[in-house]
Structures are given as C-alpha cells and as structure tokens.
C-alpha cells in the first residue's frame, strides 16, 4: 500500500518542462546534481558514462572531426554503426536480442579493440563484453569488417590499434 501511495502522489524528484499544463512554469525545470550521489538511484552510472565519453573525446578527439560516416542502420536488428574520427561506434538498440559474430564494417584494416563499453559493470551494465579482446578485420569486396558480440541495449566504441600497443 505504501508503494501505491507514493506512486499516486508522484516522485519528489520529478522534472517538468514549461508547458501549457503548468502555466509555462520553470519551477521544476532544473538539473538535479544531487541524483548521482544517491546510492538508491542509478544516476551515478549515467554520470560515469558521461565522464567516460568526455574522456574518450580528450584521448581520441572525434567530435570536431567533420562529418562521420554511417555504415549501417539496420531497422529489424535495431543496430546502428558509424565511424567518426577513426573510432567505430556500434549501437544495439534491441531490447531483447544480442548478436554473436555481428559483421561490423570498419574504416581501415587491422586490429581493433573496445575503448568504451556501455555494458561494463562500472556503468551499471552486465559486463558481457571482454574488454581485452582483439578483433581482426577481414576484407570483402574492398570493404573491411570485424566480427563482434553486441549485447542488447548497448553501445560499443572500437579503435584501431597497432602491434606496439
């Protein structure tokens, strides 16, 4: 009963953008910086993810590298693959399908590694991707591919590495 009463009354940390229904008020339209500090909530994982994406930009600049190239948008698989700044971004938006050996196009031949994994435990994920794995490209009709494991509802970012690393 107590849970039901809380649900009926609404959550005290809700966010409401100005709209006709609230007289265009900005009162509840604010960023709540306290949410990641609450261990009962999962916002800490989102904050960690945001920090890691910014760190990736510092170590491998990709935001200001001009237009990216979209290799794949597969509607039924719910997969998007694009390249920008030498990094390969792979999103699996499917809610219940993971893919083993998914053929993922990359921009150059060679050895690739995961540099960012939304499924990592640090981000609240299940840790289904081995961060130490290396992916070697194959060539097909002049295009380069790596075979990857794509857990459902994840983002993986790959970077080409040379043999010295």
Secondary structure as a PSIPRED ss2 file (coil, helix, strand):
# PSIPRED VFORMAT (PSIPRED V4.0)

   1 X C   1.000  0.000  0.000
   2 X H   0.000  1.000  0.000
   3 X H   0.000  1.000  0.000
   4 X H   0.000  1.000  0.000
   5 X H   0.000  1.000  0.000
   6 X H   0.000  1.000  0.000
   7 X H   0.000  1.000  0.000
   8 X H   0.000  1.000  0.000
   9 X H   0.000  1.000  0.000
  10 X C   1.000  0.000  0.000
  11 X C   1.000  0.000  0.000
  12 X C   1.000  0.000  0.000
  13 X C   1.000  0.000  0.000
  14 X C   1.000  0.000  0.000
  15 X C   1.000  0.000  0.000
  16 X C   1.000  0.000  0.000
  17 X C   1.000  0.000  0.000
  18 X C   1.000  0.000  0.000
  19 X C   1.000  0.000  0.000
  20 X H   0.000  1.000  0.000
  21 X H   0.000  1.000  0.000
  22 X H   0.000  1.000  0.000
  23 X C   1.000  0.000  0.000
  24 X C   1.000  0.000  0.000
  25 X C   1.000  0.000  0.000
  26 X C   1.000  0.000  0.000
  27 X C   1.000  0.000  0.000
  28 X C   1.000  0.000  0.000
  29 X C   1.000  0.000  0.000
  30 X C   1.000  0.000  0.000
  31 X C   1.000  0.000  0.000
  32 X C   1.000  0.000  0.000
  33 X C   1.000  0.000  0.000
  34 X C   1.000  0.000  0.000
  35 X H   0.000  1.000  0.000
  36 X H   0.000  1.000  0.000
  37 X H   0.000  1.000  0.000
  38 X C   1.000  0.000  0.000
  39 X C   1.000  0.000  0.000
  40 X C   1.000  0.000  0.000
  41 X C   1.000  0.000  0.000
  42 X C   1.000  0.000  0.000
  43 X H   0.000  1.000  0.000
  44 X H   0.000  1.000  0.000
  45 X H   0.000  1.000  0.000
  46 X H   0.000  1.000  0.000
  47 X H   0.000  1.000  0.000
  48 X H   0.000  1.000  0.000
  49 X H   0.000  1.000  0.000
  50 X H   0.000  1.000  0.000
  51 X H   0.000  1.000  0.000
  52 X H   0.000  1.000  0.000
  53 X H   0.000  1.000  0.000
  54 X H   0.000  1.000  0.000
  55 X H   0.000  1.000  0.000
  56 X H   0.000  1.000  0.000
  57 X H   0.000  1.000  0.000
  58 X H   0.000  1.000  0.000
  59 X H   0.000  1.000  0.000
  60 X C   1.000  0.000  0.000
  61 X C   1.000  0.000  0.000
  62 X C   1.000  0.000  0.000
  63 X C   1.000  0.000  0.000
  64 X C   1.000  0.000  0.000
  65 X C   1.000  0.000  0.000
  66 X C   1.000  0.000  0.000
  67 X C   1.000  0.000  0.000
  68 X C   1.000  0.000  0.000
  69 X E   0.000  0.000  1.000
  70 X E   0.000  0.000  1.000
  71 X E   0.000  0.000  1.000
  72 X E   0.000  0.000  1.000
  73 X E   0.000  0.000  1.000
  74 X E   0.000  0.000  1.000
  75 X C   1.000  0.000  0.000
  76 X C   1.000  0.000  0.000
  77 X C   1.000  0.000  0.000
  78 X C   1.000  0.000  0.000
  79 X E   0.000  0.000  1.000
  80 X E   0.000  0.000  1.000
  81 X E   0.000  0.000  1.000
  82 X E   0.000  0.000  1.000
  83 X E   0.000  0.000  1.000
  84 X E   0.000  0.000  1.000
  85 X C   1.000  0.000  0.000
  86 X C   1.000  0.000  0.000
  87 X E   0.000  0.000  1.000
  88 X E   0.000  0.000  1.000
  89 X E   0.000  0.000  1.000
  90 X E   0.000  0.000  1.000
  91 X E   0.000  0.000  1.000
  92 X E   0.000  0.000  1.000
  93 X C   1.000  0.000  0.000
  94 X C   1.000  0.000  0.000
  95 X C   1.000  0.000  0.000
  96 X C   1.000  0.000  0.000
  97 X C   1.000  0.000  0.000
  98 X C   1.000  0.000  0.000
  99 X E   0.000  0.000  1.000
 100 X E   0.000  0.000  1.000
 101 X E   0.000  0.000  1.000
 102 X E   0.000  0.000  1.000
 103 X E   0.000  0.000  1.000
 104 X E   0.000  0.000  1.000
 105 X E   0.000  0.000  1.000
 106 X E   0.000  0.000  1.000
 107 X C   1.000  0.000  0.000
 108 X C   1.000  0.000  0.000
 109 X C   1.000  0.000  0.000
 110 X C   1.000  0.000  0.000
 111 X E   0.000  0.000  1.000
 112 X E   0.000  0.000  1.000
 113 X E   0.000  0.000  1.000
 114 X E   0.000  0.000  1.000
 115 X E   0.000  0.000  1.000
 116 X E   0.000  0.000  1.000
 117 X E   0.000  0.000  1.000
 118 X C   1.000  0.000  0.000
 119 X C   1.000  0.000  0.000
 120 X C   1.000  0.000  0.000
 121 X H   0.000  1.000  0.000
 122 X H   0.000  1.000  0.000
 123 X H   0.000  1.000  0.000
 124 X C   1.000  0.000  0.000
 125 X C   1.000  0.000  0.000
 126 X C   1.000  0.000  0.000
 127 X C   1.000  0.000  0.000
 128 X C   1.000  0.000  0.000
 129 X C   1.000  0.000  0.000
 130 X C   1.000  0.000  0.000
 131 X C   1.000  0.000  0.000
 132 X C   1.000  0.000  0.000
 133 X C   1.000  0.000  0.000
 134 X E   0.000  0.000  1.000
 135 X E   0.000  0.000  1.000
 136 X E   0.000  0.000  1.000
 137 X C   1.000  0.000  0.000
 138 X E   0.000  0.000  1.000
 139 X E   0.000  0.000  1.000
 140 X E   0.000  0.000  1.000
 141 X C   1.000  0.000  0.000
 142 X C   1.000  0.000  0.000
 143 X E   0.000  0.000  1.000
 144 X E   0.000  0.000  1.000
 145 X E   0.000  0.000  1.000
 146 X E   0.000  0.000  1.000
 147 X E   0.000  0.000  1.000
 148 X E   0.000  0.000  1.000
 149 X E   0.000  0.000  1.000
 150 X E   0.000  0.000  1.000
 151 X C   1.000  0.000  0.000
 152 X C   1.000  0.000  0.000
 153 X C   1.000  0.000  0.000
 154 X E   0.000  0.000  1.000
 155 X E   0.000  0.000  1.000
 156 X E   0.000  0.000  1.000
 157 X E   0.000  0.000  1.000
 158 X E   0.000  0.000  1.000
 159 X E   0.000  0.000  1.000
 160 X E   0.000  0.000  1.000
 161 X E   0.000  0.000  1.000
 162 X C   1.000  0.000  0.000
 163 X C   1.000  0.000  0.000
 164 X C   1.000  0.000  0.000
 165 X C   1.000  0.000  0.000
